[in-house]
Amino acid sequence: MIEVKQARHDRHERREAFDQPRYKQLVYAIEGMISKDFVVGSYLPSENDLALHFGVNRHTVRRAIDDLVAAGFVLRQQGKGSLVINQHIEYALSSGRFTTTLDKLGHSTETHIIKSEKIPCNKKVASYLGIKVDVKESHWVYMIQTSRWVDGNPMSLITHFLNPEYVPGIENYYEDGSLHECIQRHYDLSLIRTSALISAVMPSNEEALLLKSALTKPLLKVKSFNSMADCSEKIVEVSVSLSRSDRFQIKV
């Protein structure tokens, strides 16, 4: 019997918080099994074994497996069981560029620009980017919102705030792919992440729709501060990413 007590424990608080149906709780537990104990190409325990271990009936297990099939984690094979075909994608913060890193790991990636515009700079964003706000003058920053898809599925929403002093006209150059590669190519600036804040948040209706994720599933939020590689005091960009916690893991 596969040991899944730790996976169940890891999700205990989250399951209680959302008071979800039993089969949904089971989905989280089996996802934990897949990410920790199985490799792509292996089979999950039988529905009977899973039902016995979790103390539920086979119908509940079957509904949970249905969800995992729909999410692309497993594939039912007649007479063999549930085949693991996908796992959580692990992204190391220290690895740098999101798109480039996942490409190197063998994943197919797409970038869709949702919005690209100049917006008024409030005090909070100004403090992040080191912009001195004068009440007598108007200040603005570039704001670019993107949707990142991995292996044909929406994975992350990223909002970038950029200091116009360092990347003038960026909206005319950036079309898709890695924003940092675009900045390096057009402005000869290499950016590095100097710090990051990680938290969990619940999605808004719009975010859940864009990510094709349930409103009850939390998102991983990462706020990154990116400076010039040769001068860490000059913050060029602050980005806020929201990623699906059921498909994505962040390694720190």
DRENDRENNU-340743 format. One record per residue: x, y, z of N, C-alpha, C in turn. Coordinates in steps of 0.05 Angstrom, whole numbers, plus 32768, in hexadecimal, padded with zeros to 4 digits. Last residue first. Example, Ala and Ser with C-alpha at 12.3 -4.5 7.8 and 13.67 -1.06 7.14 Angstrom:
// DRENDRENNU-340743
[[8101,7FD3,808E],[8111,7FEB,808F],[8102,8001,809D]] [[8108,7F8E,809C],[80F6,7FA6,809C],[8108,7FBE,809C]] 
***
This chain:
// DRENDRENNU-340743
[[80FA,821F,7FB2],[810A,8236,7FBC],[8124,822C,7FC8]] [[80CD,820D,7F80],[80E4,8204,7F91],[80F4,821C,7F98]] [[8089,8206,7F77],[809F,8219,7F77],[80B5,820F,7F8A]] [[805E,81E2,7F4C],[806C,81E4,7F65],[8084,81F7,7F62]] [[801F,81D9,7F2D],[8039,81E8,7F2E],[8044,81E7,7F4A]] [[7FED,81C7,7F2C],[7FFE,81BF,7F16],[801A,81C8,7F19]] [[7FD1,81DB,7F56],[7FCC,81BF,7F51],[7FDE,81B5,7F3A]] [[7FDC,8211,7F58],[7FE9,8200,7F6C],[7FE5,81E3,7F67]] [[7FE8,823B,7F23],[7FD7,8225,7F2C],[7FE6,8213,7F40]] [[8000,827C,7F35],[8003,8263,7F27],[7FF1,824E,7F33]] [[800E,82BE,7F2A],[7FFA,82AC,7F37],[7FFA,8292,7F27]] [[8040,82EF,7F35],[8036,82D8,7F26],[8022,82C8,7F37]] [[8056,832E,7F2D],[8045,831E,7F3E],[8039,8307,7F2E]] [[8093,8352,7F2A],[807F,8341,7F1D],[806F,8332,7F33]] [[80B6,838C,7F1E],[80A9,837D,7F33],[8093,836C,7F25]] [[80F3,83A2,7F00],[80D8,8396,7EFE],[80D0,8389,7F18]] [[8121,83BD,7F0F],[8115,83C3,7EF5],[80F8,83B9,7EF3]] [[8143,83D8,7F42],[812D,83C6,7F3D],[8120,83CE,7F22]] [[8181,83E0,7F53],[8170,83EB,7F3E],[815B,83D6,7F37]] [[81A1,83C4,7F75],[8191,83DA,7F81],[817D,83E5,7F6D]] [[81C0,83A1,7F59],[81A8,8396,7F66],[8197,83AC,7F72]] [[81DF,83A3,7F22],[81D9,83B8,7F36],[81BE,83B0,7F44]] [[81E5,837D,7EFD],[81FD,838A,7F05],[81F8,83A0,7F1A]] [[81B1,836C,7EF3],[81C4,8359,7EFC],[81DD,8366,7F08]] [[817C,8394,7F0A],[8192,8391,7EF7],[81A6,837E,7F03]] [[8146,836D,7F2A],[8158,8384,7F27],[816C,837F,7F10]] [[8107,835C,7F3E],[811C,8356,7F2B],[812D,836F,7F25]] [[80E1,833C,7F6C],[80EE,8356,7F67],[8107,8350,7F56]] [[80A2,831A,7F6B],[80BF,831A,7F66],[80C9,8336,7F61]] [[8073,82F6,7F8B],[807A,8312,7F84],[8098,8314,7F83]] [[804A,82C2,7F7E],[8066,82C9,7F82],[806A,82E6,7F79]] [[8018,8297,7F94],[801F,82B3,7F8C],[803C,82B8,7F92]] [[7FF3,8261,7F80],[800D,8269,7F8B],[8014,8285,7F81]] [[7FAE,825C,7F90],[7FC3,8261,7F7D],[7FDD,8268,7F8C]] [[7F7D,822A,7FA6],[7F8F,8241,7FAA],[7FA4,8243,7F94]] [[7F3E,8219,7F8E],[7F5A,8211,7F8F],[7F6C,822A,7F92]] [[7F0B,822B,7F87],[7F12,8220,7FA1],[7F2F,8218,7FA4]] [[7F04,8238,7F53],[7F05,824E,7F66],[7F0E,8245,7F81]] [[7F2E,8210,7F27],[7F17,8213,7F39],[7F1A,822A,7F4C]] [[7F47,8229,7EE8],[7F4B,821C,7F03],[7F32,8221,7F14]] [[7F58,8244,7EBB],[7F47,822C,7EB9],[7F4A,821B,7ED2]] [[7F6F,8274,7EBE],[7F80,825D,7EC4],[7F72,8243,7EC1]] [[7F45,8296,7EB2],[7F5C,8297,7EA1],[7F6E,827F,7EA5]] [[7F22,8288,7EDD],[7F1A,8284,7EC2],[7F32,8283,7EAF]] [[7F3F,8298,7F0A],[7F37,827C,7F07],[7F30,8276,7EEA]] [[7F41,82CF,7EFF],[7F5A,82C0,7F00],[7F54,82A2,7EFC]] [[7F0B,82DE,7F03],[7F19,82E2,7EEA],[7F32,82D0,7EE9]] [[7EFF,82D2,7F38],[7EF0,82C5,7F23],[7EFF,82C6,7F08]] [[7F3E,82CB,7F5B],[7F26,82D9,7F55],[7F17,82CA,7F3F]] [[7F5A,8297,7F85],[7F57,82A5,7F6C],[7F3D,82B5,7F6B]] [[7F7D,829F,7FC3],[7F66,8293,7FB4],[7F62,82A4,7F9B]] [[7FC3,8294,7FCE],[7FAB,82A6,7FCC],[7F95,8297,7FBE]] [[8000,828E,7FF0],[7FEA,8280,7FE3],[7FD1,8293,7FE4]] [[8042,82A8,7FE1],[802B,82A4,7FF2],[8016,8294,7FE2]] [[8084,82C2,7FE1],[8072,82AD,7FD8],[805B,82AA,7FEC]] [[80AE,82F2,7FC7],[809C,82EC,7FDD],[8087,82D8,7FD3]] [[80F3,82FC,7FB8],[80D9,82F3,7FB0],[80C8,82ED,7FC9]] [[812C,831F,7F9C],[811C,8315,7FB2],[8101,830C,7FA8]] [[8147,8325,7F6C],[8155,832B,7F85],[8146,8321,7F9E]] [[8150,8308,7F30],[813D,830A,7F46],[814C,830E,7F5F]] [[816D,8330,7EFC],[816F,8319,7F0F],[815A,831E,7F25]] [[8176,8342,7EB7],[8168,8345,7ED1],[816C,832C,7EE2]] [[819D,8367,7E8D],[8199,834C,7E97],[818D,834F,7EB3]] [[8194,8390,7E56],[8191,838E,7E73],[818C,8371,7E7B]] [[8190,83A2,7E22],[81A9,8398,7E2C],[81AA,8398,7E4A]] [[8160,83AD,7E0C],[816B,83C2,7E1E],[8186,83BA,7E29]] [[8152,8383,7DEB],[814D,839E,7DE2],[815A,83B4,7DF3]] [[8163,8353,7E06],[8168,8357,7DE9],[8166,8374,7DE1]] [[8150,8359,7E3A],[816D,8356,7E35],[8174,835C,7E18]] [[811A,835B,7E31],[8127,8372,7E3D],[8145,8371,7E38]] [[8111,8328,7E1C],[810B,8340,7E0C],[8119,8358,7E16]] [[811F,8309,7E48],[812F,8307,7E2F],[812A,831F,7E1D]] [[80F5,8319,7E6A],[8111,8320,7E71],[8124,831D,7E59]] [[80C9,8303,7E51],[80CB,8320,7E53],[80E8,8328,7E59]] [[80C6,82CD,7E26],[80D2,82D7,7E3E],[80D5,82F5,7E3E]] [[808B,82CE,7DFD],[80A3,82C1,7E07],[80AD,82CE,7E21]] [[8077,830B,7DDA],[8072,82F1,7DE6],[808C,82E6,7DF1]] [[8081,8342,7DD4],[806A,8336,7DC7],[8063,831B,7DD3]] [[809F,837F,7DE1],[8098,8365,7DEC],[807E,835A,7DE0]] [[80A3,83B1,7DC6],[80B6,839B,7DC0],[80AC,837F,7DCA]] [[8081,83D7,7DD7],[8085,83D4,7DBA],[8096,83BC,7DB3]] [[8084,83D7,7E0E],[806C,83CD,7E02],[806E,83C9,7DE4]] [[80B4,83F1,7E18],[80B4,83D4,7E1A],[809B,83C8,7E0D]] [[80C1,8427,7E19],[80B5,841C,7E01],[80B3,83FE,7E01]] [[80F8,8423,7E45],[80E5,8434,7E36],[80DB,8426,7E1D]] [[810D,8409,7E76],[8103,83FA,7E5F],[80EF,840B,7E4F]] [[811D,842C,7E9E],[8131,8418,7E95],[8128,840A,7E7B]] [[80F3,844E,7EA9],[810D,845A,7EA6],[8121,8446,7E99]] [[80C6,842F,7EB3],[80CA,843A,7E98],[80E5,8446,7E93]] [[80C7,83F5,7ED6],[80CF,8410,7ED9],[80D5,841B,7EBD]] [[808E,83CA,7ED5],[80A9,83D0,7ECC],[80AF,83EE,7ECE]] [[806C,8393,7EEC],[806D,83B0,7EEE],[808A,83B8,7EE8]] [[8047,835C,7ED4],[8061,8369,7ED6],[805E,8387,7ED8]] [[8023,8325,7EE8],[8021,8342,7EE4],[803C,834F,7EE9]] [[8011,82E6,7ED0],[8027,82F7,7EDA],[8021,8314,7ED3]] [[7FF5,82A9,7EDB],[7FEF,82C4,7ED3],[8005,82D5,7EE0]] [[8002,8265,7EC6],[8007,827C,7ED7],[7FFC,8296,7ECA]] [[7FEB,823C,7EA7],[7FF9,8235,7EBF],[7FFC,824D,7ED2]] [[7FC1,821C,7E78],[7FC8,8235,7E86],[7FD4,822F,7EA1]] [[7FDF,81EA,7E4E],[7FCD,81F1,7E63],[7FD5,820B,7E70]] [[8006,81DA,7E29],[7FEB,81DD,7E20],[7FD6,81E4,7E35]] [[8036,81DA,7E46],[802C,81C1,7E3C],[800E,81C3,7E35]] [[8022,8215,7E64],[8037,8200,7E64],[802A,81E6,7E5B]] [[8019,825B,7E5D],[800F,8240,7E5A],[8026,822D,7E58]] [[800F,8297,7E7E],[8023,8284,7E76],[8016,8268,7E75]] [[7FF8,82D7,7E6F],[7FF0,82BC,7E77],[8004,82A8,7E6C]] [[8009,8318,7E87],[800C,8302,7E75],[8000,82E8,7E81]] [[800A,835E,7E88],[7FFE,8346,7E93],[7FFF,832F,7E7F]] [[8031,8395,7E96],[802C,8380,7E82],[8021,8367,7E91]] [[8039,83D8,7E9F],[802C,83C0,7EAB],[8026,83AD,7E94]] [[8067,840B,7EAB],[805C,83F8,7E98],[8050,83E1,7EA8]] [[8052,8445,7ED1],[8063,842E,7ECC],[8057,841D,7EB6]] [[8053,848C,7EE3],[8047,8474,7ED7],[805C,845E,7ED4]] [[8041,84C8,7F03],[8055,84B3,7EFE],[8046,849B,7EF3]] [[8039,850E,7F04],[802D,84F4,7F00],[8043,84E0,7EF9]] [[804A,853D,7F38],[804E,8531,7F1E],[8041,8516,7F1C]] [[8042,854B,7F6B],[803D,855F,7F57],[8040,8554,7F3A]] [[8054,8522,7F8A],[8037,8526,7F88],[802F,853A,7F73]] [[8083,84F6,7F73],[807F,8512,7F79],[8061,8518,7F75]] [[80A3,84BC,7F84],[808A,84C7,7F7B],[8088,84E4,7F85]] [[80D8,849A,7F6C],[80D1,84AF,7F7F],[80B9,84BE,7F75]] [[80DD,8455,7F65],[80D5,846E,7F58],[80CC,8482,7F6D]] [[80EA,8421,7F73],[80FC,8437,7F7A],[80F6,8451,7F6C]] [[80C5,83FA,7F6D],[80D7,83FF,7F56],[80EA,8416,7F5B]] [[80AA,83FA,7F9E],[80B6,83E2,7F94],[80CC,83E8,7F7F]] [[8096,842E,7F9F],[80A9,8426,7FB3],[80B8,840D,7FAB]] [[8071,842B,7F74],[8088,843E,7F73],[809E,8436,7F87]] [[804C,8408,7F88],[805C,8400,7F71],[8075,8411,7F6F]] [[8039,842B,7FB2],[8043,8410,7FB8],[8055,8406,7FA1]] [[8026,845A,7F9A],[803D,845B,7FAC],[804A,843F,7FB1]] [[8019,844D,7F53],[8011,8454,7F6F],[802A,8452,7F81]] [[801B,8466,7F14],[802C,8459,7F28],[8023,8461,7F44]] [[7FEE,8458,7EE0],[7FF8,846A,7EF5],[8007,845B,7F0A]] [[8007,8430,7EA9],[7FF3,8435,7EBE],[7FFF,8449,7ED2]] [[800A,841A,7E67],[8015,842C,7E7B],[7FFF,8431,7E90]] [[8003,83D4,7E54],[7FFB,83F0,7E54],[800C,8400,7E69]] [[7FE8,8399,7E41],[8002,83A7,7E41],[7FFC,83C5,7E3F]] [[7FCA,835A,7E4E],[7FC8,8378,7E4F],[7FE4,8383,7E4F]] [[7FD4,8326,7E3F],[7FB9,832E,7E46],[7FB6,834C,7E44]] [[7FFB,8301,7E15],[7FF9,831B,7E22],[7FDC,8322,7E26]] [[800F,82C0,7E20],[7FFA,82D0,7E14],[7FF9,82EB,7E23]] [[803F,8290,7E11],[803A,82A9,7E20],[8024,82B8,7E11]] [[804D,824B,7E1A],[8041,8260,7E0A],[803D,8278,7E1D]] [[8078,8211,7E18],[806D,8229,7E25],[8061,823D,7E11]] [[8085,81CE,7E25],[807E,81E1,7E11],[8070,81F9,7E1F]] [[80BD,81B5,7E4A],[80A1,81BC,7E48],[809C,81D0,7E32]] [[80F3,81AB,7E52],[80E4,819A,7E3E],[80C7,81A0,7E3C]] [[8110,81CB,7E70],[8108,81B3,7E7D],[80F7,81A1,7E6B]] [[8116,81F7,7E4F],[812D,81E5,7E52],[8126,81CB,7E60]] [[80E3,820E,7E56],[80EB,8204,7E3C],[8102,81F0,7E3E]] [[80E8,821E,7E8B],[80D6,8208,7E85],[80DB,81FD,7E69]] [[810F,8248,7E84],[8114,8231,7E96],[8102,8219,7E8F]] [[80F5,826C,7E62],[810E,825F,7E5A],[8113,8246,7E6A]] [[80C9,827C,7E83],[80C5,8270,7E69],[80DE,8260,7E60]] [[80E4,8291,7EB2],[80CE,827D,7EB3],[80CD,826E,7E99]] [[8127,829C,7EC2],[8111,82A2,7EB0],[80FD,828A,7EAF]] [[813E,827F,7EFE],[813C,8297,7EED],[8123,8297,7EDC]] [[8149,8259,7F24],[8150,8253,7F08],[814C,826A,7EF5]] [[8137,8264,7F56],[8153,826B,7F50],[815A,8267,7F33]] [[8105,824D,7F57],[8107,826A,7F56],[8123,8273,7F4E]] [[80F6,8215,7F31],[8108,8220,7F46],[810A,823E,7F42]] [[80BC,81F2,7F28],[80CB,8209,7F1E],[80DC,8214,7F35]] [[809D,81B7,7F14],[80AE,81C4,7F29],[80BF,81DA,7F1D]] [[805D,81A2,7F07],[8075,81AE,7EFB],[8084,81BD,7F11]] [[8041,8166,7F1E],[8045,8182,7F22],[805E,818B,7F13]] [[8037,8138,7EE6],[803D,813E,7F02],[803E,815D,7F05]] [[8018,8106,7EBC],[8021,8122,7EC2],[8026,8125,7EDF]] [[8007,80D4,7EB9],[8012,80DF,7EA1],[801C,80FC,7EA5]] [[7FFC,8097,7ED8],[8005,80B3,7EDD],[8012,80BE,7EC4]] [[7FC3,8070,7ECC],[7FDF,8075,7EC5],[7FE6,8093,7ECA]] [[7F9A,8046,7EED],[7F9E,8063,7EE7],[7FBB,8069,7EE4]] [[7F90,8005,7ECE],[7F8D,8018,7EE3],[7F92,8035,7EDA]] [[7F8A,7FD9,7EAC],[7FA4,7FDE,7EB9],[7FA2,7FF2,7ED0]] [[7F59,7FD3,7E94],[7F66,7FBB,7E9E],[7F80,7FC0,7EAC]] [[7F61,800E,7E70],[7F50,7FF7,7E75],[7F60,7FDF,7E7E]] [[7F7B,8045,7E8E],[7F81,8030,7E7B],[7F72,8017,7E82]] [[7F75,808A,7E98],[7F6A,806F,7E9E],[7F71,805C,7E87]] [[7FA8,80B5,7EAB],[7F99,80AA,7E94],[7F8F,808E,7E9B]] [[7FB4,80F2,7ED0],[7FB4,80D5,7ECC],[7FA3,80CD,7EB4]] [[7FB5,8129,7EC9],[7FC9,811D,7EDA],[7FCB,80FF,7ED5]] [[7F8E,8147,7EAF],[7FA6,813F,7EA0],[7FBB,8131,7EB0]] [[7F5F,8155,7EC5],[7F74,8168,7EC9],[7F8E,815F,7EBA]] [[7F41,8127,7EBA],[7F39,8141,7EAC],[7F50,8155,7EAE]] [[7F5A,8104,7EDD],[7F5B,80FF,7EC0],[7F56,8119,7EB1]] [[7F4C,811B,7F0D],[7F68,811A,7F06],[7F6C,8114,7EE8]] [[7F15,8114,7F0C],[7F20,812F,7F0D],[7F3D,812F,7F04]] [[7F13,80DC,7F0D],[7F07,80EA,7EF6],[7F13,8107,7EF5]] [[7F27,80D2,7F40],[7F38,80CB,7F28],[7F2D,80D9,7F0F]] [[7EFB,80E3,7F5D],[7F15,80F1,7F60],[7F27,80EB,7F48]] [[7ED5,80BE,7F4D],[7ED0,80DA,7F47],[7EEB,80EA,7F49]] [[7EEC,808F,7F62],[7EE8,8092,7F45],[7EE4,80AF,7F3D]] [[7EE9,8098,7F99],[7F04,8096,7F8C],[7F01,809B,7F6E]] [[7EB2,8097,7F9E],[7EC0,80AF,7FA5],[7EDC,80AF,7F98]] [[7EA8,8062,7F90],[7E9C,8077,7F80],[7EAA,8092,7F85]] [[7EC0,8044,7FB7],[7ECD,8045,7F9D],[7EC1,805B,7F8B]] [[7EC0,8068,7FF6],[7EB7,8054,7FE4],[7EC3,8057,7FC8]] [[7EF6,8070,8026],[7EE0,807A,8016],[7ED7,8063,8004]] [[7F28,806B,8041],[7F0F,8066,804F],[7EF6,8072,8041]] [[7F58,806C,8028],[7F4C,8086,8031],[7F32,8083,803F]] [[7F62,8035,8020],[7F75,8046,802E],[7F69,805F,8039]] [[7F35,8024,8002],[7F3B,8018,801C],[7F4D,802A,802C]] [[7F3B,8043,7FD4],[7F22,8045,7FE4],[7F27,803B,8000]] [[7F6C,8031,7FC1],[7F69,804D,7FC8],[7F51,8050,7FDB]] [[7F5F,7FFB,7FB5],[7F73,8001,7FC9],[7F71,801E,7FD3]] [[7F37,8003,7F8E],[7F31,7FF4,7FA7],[7F45,7FFB,7FBD]] [[7F53,801C,7F66],[7F3E,802B,7F73],[7F36,801D,7F8D]] [[7F9B,800D,7F6D],[7F80,8008,7F63],[7F6B,8019,7F72]] [[7FCE,8040,7F6B],[7FC1,8029,7F76],[7FA5,8025,7F6B]] [[7FE4,8058,7F29],[7FDA,805C,7F44],[7FD0,8042,7F50]] [[801F,8047,7F04],[8002,8045,7F08],[7FFB,804B,7F26]] [[804F,806E,7EDD],[8048,805B,7EF2],[8029,805B,7EF6]] [[8057,8097,7EBA],[8059,807C,7EAF],[8052,8066,7EC3]] [[8078,80C3,7EE5],[8068,80C0,7ECC],[806D,80A5,7EC1]] [[807A,80AB,7F28],[8087,80B7,7F11],[8074,80B3,7EF9]] [[8067,80B7,7F6C],[8064,80AA,7F52],[8073,80B9,7F3D]] [[806A,80D3,7F9C],[806F,80B6,7F9C],[806F,80A9,7F81]] [[805F,810B,7F97],[8074,8101,7FA9],[807C,80E4,7FA4]] [[8037,8115,7F71],[804E,8126,7F71],[8065,811B,7F82]] [[8011,80ED,7F7D],[801E,80EE,7F62],[8037,80FE,7F63]] [[8002,80FA,7FB1],[800F,80E0,7FAB],[801E,80E1,7F91]] [[7FE9,812B,7FA8],[8001,8129,7FB8],[8010,8110,7FB4]] [[7FBE,811A,7F8A],[7FD2,812C,7F7E],[7FEC,812B,7F8D]] [[7FA3,80FF,7FB3],[7FAF,80EF,7F9D],[7FC3,8100,7F8E]] [[7F93,812B,7FD2],[7FA4,8116,7FDD],[7FB2,8106,7FC8]] [[7F72,8148,7FAF],[7F8A,8154,7FB9],[7F9E,813F,7FC4]] [[7F49,8121,7FA7],[7F59,812A,7F90],[7F73,8136,7F9A]] [[7F33,811E,7FDA],[7F42,8107,7FD0],[7F54,810F,7FB8]] [[7F17,814D,7FDB],[7F2D,814A,7FEE],[7F40,8133,7FE5]] [[7EF2,813F,7FB5],[7F05,8155,7FAF],[7F1D,8154,7FC2]] [[7ED5,8118,7FCF],[7EE4,8110,7FB8],[7EF8,8126,7FB0]] [[7EBD,8135,7FF9],[7ED1,8121,7FFF],[7EE2,811A,7FE6]] [[7EB6,817C,7FEC],[7EAD,8161,7FEB],[7EC3,814D,7FEF]] [[7ED7,81AC,8018],[7ED0,81A2,7FFE],[7EC5,8185,8001]] [[7EE6,81D6,803C],[7ECF,81C5,8041],[7EC5,81B8,8028]] [[7F11,81F7,803B],[7EFE,81FA,8025],[7EE5,81E8,8028]] [[7F2C,81EA,8069],[7F25,8206,8064],[7F10,8209,804F]] [[7F36,81B4,8065],[7F23,81BD,8079],[7F19,81DA,8073]] [[7F5C,81B5,803D],[7F43,81A7,8038],[7F2E,81B1,804C]] [[7F86,81D1,8055],[7F7A,81DC,803D],[7F5E,81CF,8038]] [[7F95,81AF,807F],[7F8B,81CA,8085],[7F7C,81D5,806D]] [[7FA6,8180,8062],[7F91,8180,8076],[7F84,819C,807A]] [[7FCF,8178,8040],[7FB8,8185,8035],[7FA1,8188,8049]] [[7FF5,815D,805C],[7FFD,8176,804F],[7FE5,8186,8046]] [[7FDB,812D,8069],[7FE0,8141,807E],[7FE6,815C,8072]] [[7FDB,8112,8039],[7FC2,811A,8045],[7FC6,8130,8059]] [[8011,810C,8032],[8003,811B,801E],[7FE8,8125,8029]] [[801B,80EA,805E],[8027,8105,805D],[8018,8117,804A]] [[8000,80BB,804F],[7FF7,80CA,8067],[8002,80E7,8067]] [[8009,8098,8028],[8001,80B3,801F],[7FF8,80C4,8037]] [[802A,8061,8011],[8028,8072,8029],[8021,808E,8020]] [[800B,802C,7FEF],[801B,8044,7FED],[8016,8056,8006]] [[8011,7FE8,8000],[8000,8000,8000],[8012,8019,8000]] 
***
